[in-house]
């Protein structure tokens, strides 16, 4: 917990001046609130013994001073509420940047195990409660401390007996609060887990809404969501059960303090041991004393919410990227495109089964190599190892003689272009999606890339041409159009190494022919690895590799493999 609190405190560092002023004005507003009961005590004790003119003059002076103090209190509270909240928002921005930046560093293996909705929850609702705590927490503690200490000093000067009576219940109250705090912390953490599960369910449903409607399974989705929603309600009920005990208990304690003061004060009045003016002032200060206790009640709930969120925040930041630059990593420059697999084996974290076994492969720069084989044979996995989306379990991969683990990830991936079957286009315009391949490219370069990808003509037929919004994931475009935009993106990137992962398998014949022409144009002069579903599309490959669970079983040209009559020949006949 100490480590988490130190990390939490570190977010104040860039805004220390604002933070200290926030605390100063919180202190100032609290001190001013302590002055008003003193004015009441002075008036009730002294005004009645003064002459009328003198009494009126004194009241007017006191009123003038109080008005000035009210003005100061207004300014102090405005700073705390306005500038203090802006500081909280800035801290929230910084924390969101930290966790988003961390998300970018984590590898595919991490995302294989995660739900997007749960990751979203950590970057949205969790952070809001954390920053509410970071802004209001110290401020509430400062206000409560100054009011409790100030009230105590004034109260003990008014009457020691009444002060002892008022504070006798405080230790019991704090023991009660400490016990319930532990229960509430566990309950609020469970709330976080449940709301993250609901977010994941909603994200999954909305992403697949077309599948839901095509199968008319809205009722099933409602039932699934209902179970998650009921789980959240159960977690909320548990936290509110303990919160109910906490709030009602603390309110009862503050009321009991007033009751005890009234009872003891009445006895002291009867015995002539306290003046009426002092008793009235004491009762007013008891309210000043119990008000910060209510603030502490709110702070406790706020702390449970914020700290449980911060624990989840730190839990995510503590996940170390399993693929990162080594200390001796250097940029990969002047890439020719020679790729060598040296006794490479690979298995995923959650299985003892090796997806790839002892792969030895030498791909010469500028060559066109196709990978074929049955589903699950490891074709996509093998290609994913080249840009280090996953780390080899055994062996090594070299590009131009350099082990890819000894070069920077950014430079490695900058030299590799990937065109996948499942194209991902971002919400935005056609132009923005092509520009993603080279963010500093000119508009002329973007248009040239689109022309090379056979995409320019259809783009110009769109309502706003290159500035047409394509919707979420490019929903307004056909499969072939989306694929050509993804190819244009890679043309703009202009990498020396290409990977085509079944880039045409989901297209109709007409779209496939257009896209195939674009891919061939793109592959010219580059080292190209093609994962093929339709074997007819890779007949002209310089080398075809047949990948099975046992490794690379066959290698050769189309004619050589057909003449051999082995696995490839059988696959070709089945897919023809």
NUTIMI-936616 format. One record per residue (C-alpha): residue number from 1; residue in three letters; z, x, y. Coordinates in pm, 1 decimal. Example, Ala and Ser with C-alpha at 12.3 -4.5 7.8 and 13.67 -1.06 7.14 Angstrom:
<pts>
k;r;up;east;north
1;ALA;780.0;1230.0;-450.0;
2;SER;714.0;1367.0;-106.0;
</pts>
This chain:
<pts>
k;r;up;east;north
1;UNK;0.0;0.0;0.0;
2;UNK;78.4;288.2;240.5;
3;UNK;-270.1;430.1;190.0;
4;UNK;-427.4;91.3;266.7;
5;UNK;-214.2;45.0;578.3;
6;UNK;-309.3;393.4;704.2;
7;UNK;-676.9;312.5;650.0;
8;UNK;-631.6;-22.1;827.2;
9;UNK;-465.4;149.8;1123.1;
10;UNK;-753.4;399.7;1148.5;
11;UNK;-983.7;121.7;1270.3;
12;UNK;-783.3;104.7;1595.3;
13;UNK;-868.9;465.4;1684.4;
14;UNK;-1193.6;402.5;1883.0;
15;UNK;-1021.9;124.6;2079.0;
16;UNK;-678.6;279.2;2130.4;
17;UNK;-683.5;222.2;2508.9;
18;UNK;-764.1;-146.4;2469.2;
19;UNK;-510.2;-177.2;2188.1;
20;UNK;-227.6;-22.0;2393.1;
21;UNK;-311.0;-243.3;2693.2;
22;UNK;-312.7;-544.7;2460.8;
23;UNK;38.4;-454.7;2342.6;
24;UNK;151.9;-388.6;2701.9;
25;UNK;35.5;-730.3;2822.7;
26;UNK;187.9;-894.8;2514.6;
27;UNK;518.5;-726.9;2605.3;
28;UNK;481.7;-832.9;2969.5;
29;UNK;417.1;-1198.3;2879.3;
30;UNK;721.6;-1192.1;2649.1;
31;UNK;953.9;-1039.7;2909.0;
32;UNK;848.0;-1300.6;3165.4;
33;UNK;935.2;-1579.0;2918.8;
34;UNK;1288.6;-1432.1;2900.3;
35;UNK;1337.7;-1461.2;3277.5;
36;UNK;1310.3;-1842.6;3308.8;
37;UNK;1638.6;-1926.3;3124.3;
38;UNK;1813.6;-1670.8;3348.8;
39;UNK;1689.2;-1863.7;3651.3;
40;UNK;1827.7;-2185.7;3501.1;
41;UNK;2161.6;-2015.3;3437.6;
42;UNK;2176.2;-1883.7;3795.3;
43;UNK;2094.1;-2226.1;3944.1;
44;UNK;2345.8;-2417.3;3728.4;
45;UNK;2617.4;-2157.6;3793.3;
46;UNK;2575.2;-2089.3;4166.7;
47;UNK;2371.6;-2354.8;4349.4;
48;UNK;2640.1;-2623.5;4325.6;
49;UNK;2888.6;-2403.8;4517.1;
50;UNK;2646.3;-2322.0;4802.2;
51;UNK;2581.6;-2503.6;5124.9;
52;UNK;2274.3;-2728.9;5113.7;
53;UNK;2052.1;-2513.5;5335.3;
54;UNK;2148.0;-2195.4;5152.4;
55;UNK;2101.8;-2365.0;4816.3;
56;UNK;1752.5;-2491.3;4908.5;
57;UNK;1656.1;-2145.0;5034.9;
58;UNK;1777.4;-1983.4;4711.2;
59;UNK;1585.5;-2235.3;4497.9;
60;UNK;1266.8;-2174.4;4700.7;
61;UNK;1301.1;-1794.8;4662.9;
62;UNK;1362.4;-1827.6;4291.1;
63;UNK;1065.8;-2066.6;4263.6;
64;UNK;842.1;-1821.0;4450.9;
65;UNK;941.8;-1538.4;4217.9;
66;UNK;881.8;-1762.5;3914.7;
67;UNK;535.5;-1860.1;4044.8;
68;UNK;442.9;-1491.3;4081.7;
69;UNK;569.5;-1431.3;3727.1;
70;UNK;364.4;-1727.3;3599.4;
71;UNK;55.9;-1572.6;3761.8;
72;UNK;129.8;-1238.8;3594.2;
73;UNK;187.6;-1416.3;3263.6;
74;UNK;-147.2;-1595.4;3302.0;
75;UNK;-328.1;-1262.7;3355.4;
76;UNK;-145.2;-1098.7;3064.4;
77;UNK;-221.7;-1385.4;2826.4;
78;UNK;-587.0;-1392.6;2939.5;
79;UNK;-624.1;-1021.2;2858.0;
80;UNK;-461.7;-1065.1;2518.8;
81;UNK;-671.7;-1369.4;2431.3;
82;UNK;-1003.0;-1245.7;2572.2;
83;UNK;-1018.9;-864.7;2560.5;
84;UNK;-789.2;-851.5;2257.3;
85;UNK;-1016.2;-1082.7;2059.7;
86;UNK;-1322.4;-879.0;2160.0;
87;UNK;-1143.9;-571.1;2025.9;
88;UNK;-1086.7;-760.1;1699.7;
89;UNK;-1456.2;-851.1;1685.9;
90;UNK;-1552.0;-485.4;1741.6;
91;UNK;-1325.1;-378.4;1457.2;
92;UNK;-1481.4;-648.5;1237.5;
93;UNK;-1825.8;-511.6;1327.2;
94;UNK;-1715.7;-157.6;1235.0;
95;UNK;-1569.9;-267.9;902.5;
96;UNK;-1879.6;-473.2;821.6;
97;UNK;-2094.8;-168.3;899.0;
98;UNK;-1879.0;45.0;668.7;
99;UNK;-1900.9;-188.8;373.1;
100;UNK;-2273.2;-262.4;426.3;
101;UNK;-2343.7;110.8;445.6;
102;UNK;-2142.4;154.9;125.2;
103;UNK;-2345.8;-119.6;-44.8;
104;UNK;-2662.1;77.9;37.0;
105;UNK;-2525.6;384.6;-143.0;
106;UNK;-2442.0;209.5;-469.6;
107;UNK;-2691.1;235.8;-754.4;
108;UNK;-2872.7;-21.7;-966.0;
109;UNK;-2604.6;1.9;-1236.1;
110;UNK;-2348.7;-134.2;-987.5;
111;UNK;-2567.3;-428.5;-887.2;
112;UNK;-2643.7;-501.2;-1252.3;
113;UNK;-2277.9;-602.9;-1287.2;
114;UNK;-2227.2;-784.7;-955.2;
115;UNK;-2298.9;-1128.0;-811.6;
116;UNK;-2453.7;-1138.1;-465.6;
117;UNK;-2231.0;-1427.5;-353.2;
118;UNK;-1915.4;-1230.4;-430.9;
119;UNK;-2045.4;-927.3;-242.2;
120;UNK;-2127.8;-1156.6;49.8;
121;UNK;-1774.0;-1296.0;49.7;
122;UNK;-1632.6;-947.0;100.0;
123;UNK;-1852.5;-886.5;402.9;
124;UNK;-1798.1;-1227.7;570.6;
125;UNK;-1487.6;-1442.5;512.8;
126;UNK;-1267.4;-1152.1;394.8;
127;UNK;-1344.0;-949.2;706.0;
128;UNK;-1273.5;-1237.1;943.4;
129;UNK;-917.3;-1271.5;814.4;
130;UNK;-868.8;-893.0;817.7;
131;UNK;-964.9;-865.0;1183.2;
132;UNK;-752.5;-1165.1;1276.4;
133;UNK;-463.0;-969.9;1127.8;
134;UNK;-564.2;-647.4;1302.4;
135;UNK;-579.4;-822.4;1640.5;
136;UNK;-292.0;-1069.3;1620.9;
137;UNK;-64.5;-878.9;1379.4;
138;UNK;62.8;-599.1;1610.4;
139;UNK;51.3;-837.2;1905.7;
140;UNK;265.1;-1098.1;1726.9;
141;UNK;506.9;-831.6;1608.8;
142;UNK;533.5;-693.3;1964.6;
143;UNK;595.7;-1037.7;2114.6;
144;UNK;846.3;-1131.4;1845.6;
145;UNK;1031.3;-798.9;1871.7;
146;UNK;1071.3;-807.1;2249.4;
147;UNK;1178.7;-1172.3;2247.5;
148;UNK;1429.8;-1128.7;1965.0;
149;UNK;1575.6;-804.8;2107.2;
150;UNK;1572.2;-933.5;2466.5;
151;UNK;1724.4;-1266.4;2370.8;
152;UNK;1990.4;-1090.7;2162.1;
153;UNK;2093.7;-864.1;2451.9;
154;UNK;2117.2;-1159.9;2692.8;
155;UNK;2290.6;-1383.9;2437.3;
156;UNK;2561.2;-1130.1;2353.3;
157;UNK;2630.5;-1090.3;2726.1;
158;UNK;2671.8;-1468.1;2758.8;
159;UNK;2896.6;-1515.5;2454.9;
160;UNK;2973.3;-1282.8;2168.2;
161;UNK;3112.9;-1567.1;1955.3;
162;UNK;2800.1;-1781.4;1991.3;
163;UNK;2575.7;-1480.9;1925.5;
164;UNK;2752.3;-1404.6;1598.2;
165;UNK;2722.7;-1773.0;1503.6;
166;UNK;2350.4;-1773.1;1585.8;
167;UNK;2268.6;-1454.3;1391.5;
168;UNK;2483.8;-1517.5;1082.9;
169;UNK;2197.9;-1698.9;908.0;
170;UNK;1930.4;-1440.1;996.4;
171;UNK;1990.5;-1198.2;699.9;
172;UNK;1977.7;-1489.1;452.6;
173;UNK;1659.2;-1610.7;620.0;
174;UNK;1487.8;-1272.5;579.9;
175;UNK;1586.2;-1242.8;211.5;
176;UNK;1435.3;-1588.3;158.2;
177;UNK;1117.6;-1484.2;339.1;
178;UNK;1087.1;-1155.9;144.4;
179;UNK;1112.6;-1333.5;-191.3;
180;UNK;846.7;-1591.4;-106.0;
181;UNK;620.0;-1331.2;55.5;
182;UNK;560.9;-1165.9;-282.6;
183;UNK;467.0;-1499.5;-437.6;
184;UNK;235.3;-1585.5;-149.0;
185;UNK;58.4;-1249.1;-161.3;
186;UNK;-40.9;-1299.1;-524.3;
187;UNK;-151.4;-1657.0;-456.0;
188;UNK;-365.4;-1563.5;-154.4;
189;UNK;-534.8;-1285.2;-350.0;
190;UNK;-628.8;-1539.3;-616.5;
191;UNK;-775.5;-1758.8;-341.5;
192;UNK;-1004.9;-1470.1;-246.1;
193;UNK;-1130.9;-1437.7;-601.3;
194;UNK;-1200.7;-1810.3;-629.6;
195;UNK;-1386.4;-1842.1;-298.6;
196;UNK;-1599.3;-1540.0;-396.4;
197;UNK;-1686.5;-1715.9;-724.4;
198;UNK;-1788.8;-2028.8;-532.1;
199;UNK;-2005.5;-1820.4;-297.6;
200;UNK;-2172.3;-1663.1;-599.5;
201;UNK;-2235.0;-2007.6;-749.3;
202;UNK;-2387.1;-2138.4;-424.3;
203;UNK;-2607.1;-1829.1;-381.1;
204;UNK;-2727.4;-1856.7;-741.2;
205;UNK;-2805.1;-2227.5;-701.8;
206;UNK;-2989.8;-2198.1;-370.5;
207;UNK;-3191.0;-1896.5;-489.7;
208;UNK;-3303.4;-2091.0;-794.3;
209;UNK;-3334.7;-2434.2;-632.2;
210;UNK;-3699.7;-2470.2;-737.9;
211;UNK;-3606.2;-2412.4;-1101.5;
212;UNK;-3320.6;-2662.2;-1068.8;
213;UNK;-3552.6;-2930.2;-933.3;
214;UNK;-3834.1;-2856.3;-1176.5;
215;UNK;-3595.8;-2926.9;-1466.4;
216;UNK;-3423.3;-3213.4;-1279.3;
217;UNK;-3090.4;-3042.0;-1348.2;
218;UNK;-2912.5;-3126.7;-1023.4;
219;UNK;-2633.0;-3297.7;-1219.0;
220;UNK;-2573.5;-2985.5;-1428.1;
221;UNK;-2556.4;-2771.5;-1113.8;
222;UNK;-2315.8;-3017.0;-950.8;
223;UNK;-2098.0;-3002.9;-1261.9;
224;UNK;-2097.6;-2619.9;-1262.2;
225;UNK;-2015.5;-2613.7;-892.6;
226;UNK;-1747.6;-2878.9;-944.8;
227;UNK;-1569.0;-2660.4;-1201.3;
228;UNK;-1565.4;-2366.6;-960.4;
229;UNK;-1458.0;-2589.3;-672.8;
230;UNK;-1174.5;-2734.8;-880.9;
231;UNK;-1064.3;-2381.2;-968.7;
232;UNK;-1051.5;-2299.1;-599.6;
233;UNK;-848.5;-2614.9;-532.4;
234;UNK;-601.8;-2519.0;-806.1;
235;UNK;-560.9;-2171.7;-652.2;
236;UNK;-514.3;-2328.1;-307.0;
237;UNK;-255.0;-2569.6;-445.0;
238;UNK;-59.7;-2277.3;-587.4;
239;UNK;-65.3;-2086.2;-257.8;
240;UNK;25.6;-2397.3;-57.1;
241;UNK;315.2;-2466.1;-296.2;
242;UNK;474.9;-2134.0;-203.2;
243;UNK;365.8;-2166.6;159.5;
244;UNK;531.7;-2508.6;171.8;
245;UNK;859.5;-2360.3;50.7;
246;UNK;823.5;-2078.5;301.3;
247;UNK;744.3;-2291.9;606.0;
248;UNK;993.9;-2565.9;533.8;
249;UNK;1264.9;-2311.7;452.2;
250;UNK;1206.3;-2110.5;768.1;
251;UNK;1195.5;-2424.1;983.0;
252;UNK;1520.3;-2539.2;823.0;
253;UNK;1682.6;-2204.0;900.9;
254;UNK;1578.6;-2218.7;1269.5;
255;UNK;1712.4;-2574.2;1295.9;
256;UNK;2036.4;-2469.4;1125.8;
257;UNK;2076.9;-2192.2;1384.8;
258;UNK;2063.3;-2457.4;1659.4;
259;UNK;2307.5;-2677.8;1468.3;
260;UNK;2554.6;-2391.1;1421.4;
261;UNK;2529.5;-2295.3;1791.6;
262;UNK;2586.3;-2657.5;1902.6;
263;UNK;2882.6;-2690.3;1666.8;
264;UNK;3049.3;-2360.6;1763.1;
265;UNK;2957.1;-2407.8;2131.0;
266;UNK;3118.8;-2752.1;2133.2;
267;UNK;3440.4;-2606.5;1992.9;
268;UNK;3435.0;-2322.9;2248.3;
269;UNK;3374.3;-2573.2;2531.8;
270;UNK;3665.9;-2783.7;2412.5;
271;UNK;3890.4;-2477.2;2415.3;
272;UNK;3765.6;-2366.5;2756.6;
273;UNK;3627.3;-2040.1;2614.8;
274;UNK;3276.7;-2090.0;2761.7;
275;UNK;3132.9;-2239.0;3080.5;
276;UNK;2890.0;-2531.9;3070.7;
277;UNK;2623.8;-2325.8;3255.5;
278;UNK;2654.7;-2046.4;2997.8;
279;UNK;2632.0;-2295.4;2711.1;
280;UNK;2314.2;-2452.8;2858.0;
281;UNK;2160.3;-2108.0;2913.3;
282;UNK;2256.0;-2006.9;2560.7;
283;UNK;2083.2;-2315.1;2416.6;
284;UNK;1770.1;-2230.6;2616.9;
285;UNK;1774.8;-1873.0;2485.6;
286;UNK;1823.8;-1995.5;2130.6;
287;UNK;1485.3;-2166.3;2168.7;
288;UNK;1343.9;-1838.3;2303.9;
289;UNK;1496.2;-1670.3;1996.4;
290;UNK;1365.8;-1923.3;1741.8;
291;UNK;1013.1;-1922.3;1890.8;
292;UNK;938.0;-1563.8;1776.3;
293;UNK;1073.2;-1656.0;1434.7;
294;UNK;802.1;-1923.7;1415.8;
295;UNK;556.2;-1654.8;1528.6;
296;UNK;676.1;-1436.4;1243.1;
297;UNK;617.3;-1728.2;1007.3;
298;UNK;255.7;-1745.8;1125.3;
299;UNK;228.9;-1367.3;1103.5;
300;UNK;347.7;-1370.2;743.5;
301;UNK;76.9;-1616.6;642.6;
302;UNK;-174.9;-1420.1;848.1;
303;UNK;-64.2;-1096.2;682.6;
304;UNK;-103.5;-1242.5;334.2;
305;UNK;-453.9;-1363.4;418.8;
306;UNK;-560.4;-1045.9;597.4;
307;UNK;-401.0;-791.3;365.8;
308;UNK;-529.7;-955.3;48.3;
309;UNK;-875.4;-942.5;208.2;
310;UNK;-823.6;-576.3;303.3;
311;UNK;-723.0;-492.5;-52.9;
312;UNK;-1054.2;-637.6;-171.7;
313;UNK;-1231.6;-447.9;108.4;
314;UNK;-1073.5;-118.1;-1.0;
315;UNK;-1138.1;-201.0;-364.7;
316;UNK;-1509.2;-214.0;-283.5;
317;UNK;-1506.3;101.5;-66.5;
318;UNK;-1329.1;286.4;-349.9;
319;UNK;-1626.9;229.7;-581.7;
320;UNK;-1790.0;570.9;-597.2;
321;UNK;-2170.4;577.7;-611.4;
322;UNK;-2262.0;705.8;-957.4;
323;UNK;-2584.5;849.5;-814.5;
324;UNK;-2557.2;1062.5;-502.0;
325;UNK;-2686.3;1385.5;-352.1;
326;UNK;-2534.0;1695.1;-507.9;
327;UNK;-2378.2;1950.8;-268.9;
328;UNK;-2671.6;2184.7;-327.6;
329;UNK;-2941.2;1916.8;-289.7;
330;UNK;-3244.1;2015.4;-81.5;
331;UNK;-3531.8;1802.7;52.0;
332;UNK;-3834.1;1764.1;-174.3;
333;UNK;-4134.1;1889.2;25.6;
334;UNK;-4509.5;1934.2;-20.3;
335;UNK;-4511.6;1733.2;-340.6;
336;UNK;-4810.0;1779.9;-572.4;
337;UNK;-4688.2;1529.2;-831.4;
338;UNK;-4625.3;1720.2;-1156.5;
339;UNK;-4362.2;1522.9;-1354.4;
340;UNK;-4186.9;1665.8;-1662.3;
341;UNK;-3939.9;1484.3;-1889.7;
342;UNK;-3742.0;1741.0;-2088.6;
343;UNK;-3554.6;1590.1;-2389.1;
344;UNK;-3452.6;1285.2;-2184.2;
345;UNK;-3222.3;1024.0;-2334.8;
346;UNK;-3068.1;725.3;-2157.3;
347;UNK;-2828.6;439.9;-2224.5;
348;UNK;-2673.6;180.0;-1993.1;
349;UNK;-2301.2;188.0;-1924.3;
350;UNK;-2222.2;-129.5;-2115.7;
351;UNK;-2388.8;-34.3;-2443.2;
352;UNK;-2374.7;246.0;-2695.9;
353;UNK;-2740.2;178.3;-2782.7;
354;UNK;-2974.5;438.1;-2639.1;
355;UNK;-3270.1;280.2;-2460.9;
356;UNK;-3459.1;609.8;-2452.9;
357;UNK;-3432.0;888.4;-2712.2;
358;UNK;-3539.9;1250.4;-2668.8;
359;UNK;-3838.7;1186.2;-2442.8;
360;UNK;-4060.3;1488.9;-2378.1;
361;UNK;-4343.6;1420.9;-2136.6;
362;UNK;-4563.8;1627.2;-1905.9;
363;UNK;-4760.7;1434.0;-1643.0;
364;UNK;-4996.1;1653.4;-1444.2;
365;UNK;-5040.2;1605.7;-1070.5;
366;UNK;-5305.8;1347.3;-987.2;
367;UNK;-5328.8;1211.7;-1342.6;
368;UNK;-5335.0;841.5;-1434.7;
369;UNK;-5095.1;766.6;-1722.5;
370;UNK;-5030.2;425.1;-1876.3;
371;UNK;-4717.5;318.3;-2064.7;
372;UNK;-4748.3;45.0;-2325.2;
373;UNK;-4526.4;-93.0;-2597.2;
374;UNK;-4333.7;-397.5;-2703.3;
375;UNK;-4084.4;-562.0;-2468.6;
376;UNK;-3752.4;-376.8;-2460.3;
377;UNK;-3908.2;-44.4;-2554.5;
378;UNK;-3784.2;124.1;-2236.0;
379;UNK;-4102.8;145.6;-2026.8;
380;UNK;-3945.6;18.1;-1703.1;
381;UNK;-3629.1;218.1;-1768.7;
382;UNK;-3828.7;538.9;-1809.9;
383;UNK;-4004.2;483.9;-1477.6;
384;UNK;-3674.4;390.7;-1307.4;
385;UNK;-3533.4;732.2;-1398.2;
386;UNK;-3794.9;915.0;-1186.5;
387;UNK;-3665.2;790.2;-845.3;
388;UNK;-3309.0;811.8;-988.6;
389;UNK;-3239.8;440.8;-981.5;
390;UNK;-3046.4;533.0;-1295.9;
391;UNK;-2922.4;876.6;-1403.2;
392;UNK;-3040.9;1034.6;-1725.4;
393;UNK;-2775.0;1044.8;-1996.6;
394;UNK;-2915.5;1363.8;-2146.7;
395;UNK;-3191.1;1607.0;-2057.7;
396;UNK;-3364.9;1646.3;-1723.8;
397;UNK;-3660.8;1527.4;-1514.7;
398;UNK;-3849.0;1771.8;-1292.5;
399;UNK;-4100.8;1714.3;-1015.5;
400;UNK;-4309.8;2021.0;-932.0;
401;UNK;-4058.9;2226.0;-1129.5;
402;UNK;-3752.2;2100.3;-937.9;
403;UNK;-3480.9;1904.9;-1119.6;
404;UNK;-3462.4;1569.4;-939.1;
405;UNK;-3082.8;1597.4;-938.2;
406;UNK;-3115.6;1901.1;-711.3;
407;UNK;-3318.0;1727.4;-438.2;
408;UNK;-3201.8;1468.4;-184.1;
409;UNK;-3238.9;1106.1;-287.1;
410;UNK;-3408.9;1012.8;39.0;
411;UNK;-3679.1;1277.9;7.3;
412;UNK;-3727.8;1198.6;-362.6;
413;UNK;-3778.7;827.1;-303.1;
414;UNK;-3991.1;886.9;6.7;
415;UNK;-4242.3;1057.9;-222.0;
416;UNK;-4259.1;773.2;-474.8;
417;UNK;-4430.4;437.1;-423.2;
418;UNK;-4348.5;144.9;-651.7;
419;UNK;-4545.0;-177.0;-699.2;
420;UNK;-4359.1;-423.5;-920.9;
421;UNK;-4445.6;-748.4;-1093.3;
422;UNK;-4163.5;-929.0;-910.7;
423;UNK;-4258.7;-865.7;-547.8;
424;UNK;-3978.2;-885.9;-293.7;
425;UNK;-4081.8;-971.3;59.2;
426;UNK;-3824.9;-1002.6;335.7;
427;UNK;-3789.3;-1302.9;562.9;
428;UNK;-4002.0;-1229.8;867.7;
429;UNK;-4366.4;-1173.0;951.3;
430;UNK;-4655.2;-1022.7;755.7;
431;UNK;-4656.5;-729.1;996.8;
432;UNK;-4284.3;-658.4;952.1;
433;UNK;-4315.1;-661.8;573.1;
434;UNK;-4602.9;-413.1;566.1;
435;UNK;-4430.9;-195.4;828.9;
436;UNK;-4134.1;-163.6;588.9;
437;UNK;-4336.1;102.9;406.2;
438;UNK;-4330.1;329.8;712.8;
439;UNK;-4107.4;195.8;993.7;
440;UNK;-4250.2;431.1;1258.1;
441;UNK;-4614.8;342.8;1186.8;
442;UNK;-4846.4;210.4;1458.0;
443;UNK;-5000.9;-135.5;1443.4;
444;UNK;-5340.0;26.0;1374.7;
445;UNK;-5194.1;205.0;1071.3;
446;UNK;-5048.5;-124.1;942.5;
447;UNK;-5385.7;-298.5;977.3;
448;UNK;-5564.0;-8.1;803.0;
449;UNK;-5315.1;-24.0;513.6;
450;UNK;-5378.0;-399.4;483.0;
451;UNK;-5755.2;-339.1;473.4;
452;UNK;-5715.7;-78.1;197.8;
453;UNK;-5506.5;-331.1;0.8;
454;UNK;-5775.2;-602.3;38.6;
455;UNK;-5521.2;-806.1;235.6;
456;UNK;-5666.0;-801.2;588.6;
457;UNK;-5908.2;-1094.1;539.7;
458;UNK;-5651.1;-1342.0;409.0;
459;UNK;-5397.1;-1225.3;671.4;
460;UNK;-5642.1;-1305.1;951.3;
461;UNK;-5682.8;-1657.3;810.3;
462;UNK;-5308.9;-1723.9;845.9;
463;UNK;-5196.4;-1930.6;1151.7;
464;UNK;-5068.0;-1630.9;1351.7;
465;UNK;-5240.1;-1354.2;1157.7;
466;UNK;-5012.6;-1052.1;1117.5;
467;UNK;-4739.3;-1231.3;1315.6;
468;UNK;-4720.3;-1525.1;1071.3;
469;UNK;-4372.5;-1592.5;935.2;
470;UNK;-4391.9;-1587.9;555.0;
471;UNK;-4058.9;-1758.8;480.2;
472;UNK;-3776.6;-1651.2;250.0;
473;UNK;-3914.0;-1409.0;-10.7;
474;UNK;-4268.7;-1486.1;106.3;
475;UNK;-4257.2;-1840.8;-25.9;
476;UNK;-4549.2;-1945.2;195.4;
477;UNK;-4786.9;-1701.5;21.1;
478;UNK;-4955.1;-1708.3;-320.2;
479;UNK;-4866.2;-1458.2;-591.8;
480;UNK;-5181.1;-1255.2;-532.0;
481;UNK;-5126.2;-1248.8;-156.0;
482;UNK;-4766.6;-1130.7;-195.6;
483;UNK;-4878.8;-860.0;-436.0;
484;UNK;-5144.8;-733.9;-193.2;
485;UNK;-4884.7;-714.9;85.8;
486;UNK;-4662.9;-506.0;-141.1;
487;UNK;-4960.3;-277.2;-213.2;
488;UNK;-5034.2;-251.4;161.3;
489;UNK;-4672.6;-148.3;208.6;
490;UNK;-4719.3;137.9;-38.1;
491;UNK;-5055.9;235.3;117.4;
492;UNK;-4872.5;269.8;449.0;
493;UNK;-4601.5;480.9;285.5;
494;UNK;-4874.3;706.3;137.9;
495;UNK;-4666.3;871.6;-139.2;
496;UNK;-4802.0;1133.3;-381.8;
497;UNK;-4647.3;958.6;-685.2;
498;UNK;-4705.2;593.9;-780.1;
499;UNK;-4540.7;361.9;-1030.8;
500;UNK;-4705.7;28.2;-1114.8;
501;UNK;-4464.8;-190.8;-1311.8;
502;UNK;-4682.1;-466.1;-1465.9;
503;UNK;-4814.1;-528.9;-1116.6;
504;UNK;-5084.6;-777.2;-1223.4;
505;UNK;-4934.8;-947.6;-1528.4;
506;UNK;-4822.8;-1261.9;-1340.5;
507;UNK;-5155.7;-1321.1;-1162.4;
508;UNK;-5455.1;-1538.7;-1242.2;
509;UNK;-5785.2;-1367.8;-1329.0;
510;UNK;-5934.2;-1389.0;-980.2;
511;UNK;-5620.9;-1255.0;-810.0;
512;UNK;-5582.5;-990.7;-1081.1;
513;UNK;-5930.3;-853.6;-1016.2;
514;UNK;-5868.9;-827.8;-639.7;
515;UNK;-5527.4;-667.4;-690.4;
516;UNK;-5661.5;-436.3;-962.7;
517;UNK;-5927.8;-310.4;-721.9;
518;UNK;-5655.3;-246.5;-460.2;
519;UNK;-5439.8;-61.4;-712.4;
520;UNK;-5726.6;160.6;-825.5;
521;UNK;-5802.0;247.1;-463.6;
522;UNK;-5434.6;326.7;-407.2;
523;UNK;-5408.8;541.5;-721.6;
524;UNK;-5700.6;768.5;-631.4;
525;UNK;-5581.9;1129.3;-609.3;
526;UNK;-5216.3;1044.3;-680.9;
527;UNK;-4994.2;1091.0;-984.9;
528;UNK;-4981.3;737.3;-1123.7;
529;UNK;-4771.9;582.5;-1399.4;
530;UNK;-4871.7;229.7;-1498.5;
531;UNK;-4665.3;-5.7;-1712.2;
532;UNK;-4922.2;-239.4;-1860.5;
533;UNK;-4882.9;-583.9;-2014.8;
534;UNK;-5252.6;-660.1;-2032.1;
535;UNK;-5393.0;-359.3;-2213.9;
536;UNK;-5746.0;-435.2;-2097.0;
537;UNK;-5641.9;-324.0;-1746.6;
538;UNK;-5563.9;35.3;-1853.7;
539;UNK;-5862.1;115.7;-2076.6;
540;UNK;-5975.8;378.1;-1827.0;
541;UNK;-5641.1;557.1;-1808.3;
542;UNK;-5660.0;933.4;-1861.2;
543;UNK;-5370.6;905.0;-2107.1;
544;UNK;-5196.1;612.4;-2271.1;
545;UNK;-4843.0;649.9;-2409.2;
546;UNK;-4705.6;410.7;-2668.3;
547;UNK;-4329.8;384.0;-2617.2;
548;UNK;-4100.1;238.0;-2884.9;
549;UNK;-3729.2;259.1;-2964.6;
550;UNK;-3804.3;588.6;-3140.5;
551;UNK;-3960.6;742.7;-2829.1;
552;UNK;-4325.6;820.9;-2757.7;
553;UNK;-4498.3;728.5;-3083.6;
554;UNK;-4860.9;770.8;-2978.1;
555;UNK;-5049.7;944.6;-2698.8;
556;UNK;-5418.3;959.8;-2613.3;
557;UNK;-5708.6;782.6;-2444.9;
558;UNK;-5800.1;423.8;-2524.7;
559;UNK;-6081.4;528.5;-2758.5;
560;UNK;-5867.7;788.5;-2935.2;
561;UNK;-5586.5;541.8;-2998.1;
562;UNK;-5820.6;266.8;-3112.5;
563;UNK;-5983.9;506.4;-3355.7;
564;UNK;-5641.9;606.8;-3485.6;
565;UNK;-5570.1;242.3;-3576.3;
566;UNK;-5197.4;266.6;-3512.0;
567;UNK;-4949.3;76.3;-3294.0;
568;UNK;-5173.4;73.7;-2987.0;
569;UNK;-5472.2;-61.4;-3179.5;
570;UNK;-5257.2;-347.2;-3313.1;
571;UNK;-5114.7;-423.2;-2966.9;
572;UNK;-5464.2;-425.2;-2818.5;
573;UNK;-5591.0;-672.1;-3077.5;
574;UNK;-5290.6;-903.6;-3017.8;
575;UNK;-5329.2;-904.5;-2640.1;
576;UNK;-5706.4;-923.0;-2629.0;
</pts>
